Amino acid sequence: QLHLVESGGGLVQPGGSLRLSCADSKATSLSFYTVKWYRQSPGEQRELVAGSGSGGSTDYAHFARDRFTISRDPAKKTVYLQMDNLKPEDTATYYCNAVLGGFTYWGQGTLVTVSS
């Protein structure tokens, strides 16, 4: 069973960058999992941001394409979401999600606030 922990959120000015991290608290490798980042703003539904398949494939929501990059560091057993050129509308709690077989795991989320 995974216990996903996200980190890296915070307050950033428009146009700035943040890198979010997702790892299992017990240092379980995520290499075999499909890992995705979602986000949710107050009053809104949770939406997919980016995904990374265990075989190396990636996919992005339209708003994330060209600004966000999902990547894996197998040695650190961590999945990252690099977010550049952040906009106020990117303000949300970002969640890590891992799926393997019939099992789905969620982290508690990390808050990203984009504001001047």
Secondary structure, DSSP 8 states (H G I E B T S, - for coil): ---EEEE--EEE-TT--EEEEEEETT----TTSEEEEEEE-TTS--EEEEEE-TTS-EEE-TTTTTTEEEEEETTTTEEEEEE-S--GGG-EEEEEEEEETTEEEE---EEEEE--
